[in-house]
């Protein structure tokens, strides 16, 4: 059996219902859905920290670099460019 870490989680009822519905749509358990959501959040935080470190060493990303990254990720043109 795989080792697990148990948590007791509280959230507003409407959020809990949304989580249950999302897990049901994906045909997975609430625990698996929340685990995946937590893993996604941790990856995003680590990526953000890595990008911050990169910029602190090499300066801010240029608009060309951001556009190339956006395009490479299939996100289309950047909409936050003034």
Buried (B, 14 or more C-beta within 10 A) or exposed (E): EEEEEEEEEEEEEEEEEEBEEBBEEEEBEBEEBBBEEEEEEEEEEEEEEEEEEEEEEEEEBEEEEBBEEBEEEEEEEEEEEE
